[in-house]
Amino acid sequence: MAMELATLELGLDISFGDKELLALALTHPSATNEAPEEFPESNQRLEFLGDALIDFVVAQELFRCLPEATEGDLTELRSAIVRRETLARVARDLSLGLSLHLGQGEEESGGRDRESNLAATLEAVVGAFLLDQGHEAAWDLTLRLLQPDLEQA
């Protein structure tokens, strides 16, 4: 597992001080349900935190870059960037699905490539990085991951 985490960090161009936070970010609830002794906690709380940060980073960046845009325009653009499909595409580009800890049922039903799992995992990784490295580093990571989508907006 250490090699898997190191490969993921290399792909993200980041380094976690607390590798357990990264491992937790990769733990789907199905793994917790099927193997609670090995995976006592899932990534859902980290997903919550990462989702909030991603939403805020994108909102502030759009606000800063588009001074003439209306509130409605900004909301629409933010929604287009932070939607499940966009986050799943970014996660897929980073091969996050390969690193997921899944229960057997989720694995067999194609969970590694399911958009909801990929988007949630990306949010959890951002949340874990926020806790591990702080606001500024997580902000920079979020901008870097979503830069093409922000530029397109």
C-alpha positions as CSV (number, residue, x, y, z in Angstrom):
1,M,0.0,0.0,0.0
2,A,2.9,2.4,0.7
3,M,4.0,2.1,-2.9
4,E,0.5,2.8,-4.1
5,L,0.3,5.9,-2.0
6,A,3.7,7.1,-3.2
7,T,2.6,6.7,-6.8
8,L,-0.5,8.6,-6.2
9,E,1.4,11.4,-4.5
10,L,3.8,11.5,-7.4
11,G,0.8,11.8,-9.8
12,L,-0.7,14.6,-7.8
13,D,2.7,16.3,-7.3
14,I,2.1,16.5,-3.6
15,S,3.4,14.8,-0.4
16,F,1.4,13.9,2.6
17,G,3.0,14.1,6.0
18,D,0.4,11.8,7.4
19,K,0.0,8.9,4.9
20,E,-2.9,7.6,6.9
21,L,-5.0,10.6,5.9
22,L,-4.4,9.8,2.3
23,A,-5.2,6.1,2.8
24,L,-8.4,7.2,4.6
25,A,-9.3,9.5,1.6
26,L,-9.1,6.4,-0.6
27,T,-11.4,4.3,1.6
28,H,-14.9,3.8,0.1
29,P,-17.8,3.1,2.6
30,S,-18.2,-0.3,1.1
31,A,-14.7,-1.3,2.4
32,T,-15.8,-0.1,5.8
33,N,-19.0,-2.1,5.7
34,E,-17.3,-5.3,4.5
35,A,-14.0,-5.1,6.5
36,P,-14.5,-2.9,9.5
37,E,-11.5,-4.3,11.3
38,E,-9.2,-3.4,8.4
39,F,-11.1,-0.2,7.4
40,P,-12.8,1.2,10.5
41,E,-13.6,4.6,8.8
42,S,-14.5,5.7,5.3
43,N,-13.6,8.8,3.4
44,Q,-17.1,10.4,3.8
45,R,-16.1,13.1,6.4
46,L,-13.0,14.0,4.3
47,E,-15.3,14.2,1.2
48,F,-17.5,16.7,3.1
49,L,-14.5,18.9,3.9
50,G,-13.0,18.7,0.4
51,D,-16.4,19.4,-1.3
52,A,-16.7,22.6,0.8
53,L,-13.2,23.7,0.0
54,I,-13.5,23.0,-3.8
55,D,-16.7,24.9,-3.9
56,F,-15.2,27.9,-2.1
57,V,-12.0,27.9,-4.2
58,V,-13.9,27.8,-7.5
59,A,-16.4,30.5,-6.3
60,Q,-13.6,32.9,-5.2
61,E,-11.6,32.3,-8.4
62,L,-14.6,32.9,-10.6
63,F,-15.5,36.0,-8.6
64,R,-11.9,37.3,-8.9
65,C,-11.5,36.6,-12.7
66,L,-15.0,37.6,-13.9
67,P,-15.7,41.0,-12.3
68,E,-18.6,41.7,-14.7
69,A,-20.4,38.4,-14.2
70,T,-23.7,38.4,-12.4
71,E,-24.4,36.2,-9.4
72,G,-26.5,34.0,-11.6
73,D,-23.6,33.6,-14.1
74,L,-21.1,32.9,-11.3
75,T,-23.4,30.3,-9.8
76,E,-23.9,28.6,-13.2
77,L,-20.2,28.5,-13.9
78,R,-19.4,27.2,-10.4
79,S,-21.9,24.5,-10.8
80,A,-20.5,23.4,-14.1
81,I,-17.0,23.2,-12.7
82,V,-17.7,21.4,-9.4
83,R,-20.3,19.0,-10.8
84,R,-19.8,15.2,-10.5
85,E,-18.8,14.7,-14.1
86,T,-16.0,17.3,-14.0
87,L,-14.6,16.0,-10.7
88,A,-14.8,12.4,-11.9
89,R,-12.9,13.3,-15.1
90,V,-10.1,14.9,-13.0
91,A,-10.0,11.9,-10.7
92,R,-10.0,9.5,-13.7
93,D,-7.1,11.5,-15.2
94,L,-5.2,11.0,-11.9
95,S,-6.1,7.3,-11.9
96,L,-7.6,7.6,-8.4
97,G,-10.0,4.7,-9.1
98,L,-7.0,2.3,-9.2
99,S,-6.1,3.3,-5.6
100,L,-9.6,3.0,-4.1
101,H,-10.2,0.6,-1.2
102,L,-13.6,-1.0,-2.1
103,G,-15.7,-3.7,-0.8
104,Q,-16.1,-6.8,-2.9
105,G,-19.6,-6.0,-4.1
106,E,-18.6,-2.4,-5.1
107,E,-15.5,-3.8,-6.9
108,E,-17.5,-6.3,-8.8
109,S,-20.1,-3.8,-9.9
110,G,-17.6,-1.4,-11.5
111,G,-17.0,0.9,-8.5
112,R,-13.5,1.9,-9.5
113,D,-14.8,3.8,-12.5
114,R,-18.2,5.0,-11.1
115,E,-18.4,8.8,-11.4
116,S,-19.9,9.2,-8.0
117,N,-17.0,7.2,-6.4
118,L,-14.4,9.1,-8.4
119,A,-15.8,12.5,-7.6
120,A,-16.2,11.7,-3.9
121,T,-12.6,10.4,-3.8
122,L,-11.2,13.5,-5.3
123,E,-13.1,15.6,-2.8
124,A,-11.8,13.4,0.0
125,V,-8.2,13.7,-1.2
126,V,-8.5,17.5,-1.2
127,G,-10.1,17.4,2.3
128,A,-7.3,15.1,3.5
129,F,-4.6,17.4,2.0
130,L,-6.3,20.4,3.7
131,L,-6.0,18.7,7.1
132,D,-2.4,17.5,6.4
133,Q,-0.8,20.5,4.7
134,G,-3.1,23.4,5.5
135,H,-5.4,25.9,3.7
136,E,-2.8,27.4,1.3
137,A,-1.5,24.1,0.0
138,A,-5.0,22.6,-0.5
139,W,-6.1,25.8,-2.2
140,D,-3.1,25.6,-4.6
141,L,-3.8,21.9,-5.3
142,T,-7.5,22.6,-6.0
143,L,-6.6,25.4,-8.4
144,R,-4.1,23.2,-10.2
145,L,-6.5,20.3,-10.6
146,L,-9.3,22.5,-11.9
147,Q,-7.3,25.1,-13.8
148,P,-8.3,23.9,-17.3
149,D,-12.0,24.1,-16.3
150,L,-11.6,27.5,-14.7
151,E,-9.8,28.8,-17.8
152,Q,-12.5,27.4,-20.0
153,A,-15.2,29.2,-17.9
